[in-house]
């Protein structure tokens, strides 16, 4: 999730999640856990493909 603050870290309540600010402007949600097994061709869609 992209952070909507104009600087990183902003030192607000939302920025206190462990790991927030490690990658600039990527917001860490404490309740979200990525489950890689759910990322498959049946429930995923490519939104952008970079031309090389």
Secondary structure, 3 states (H helix, E strand, C coil): CECCCCCCCCCCHHHHCCCCCCCCCECCCCCCCCCHHHCCCCCCCCCCCCCC
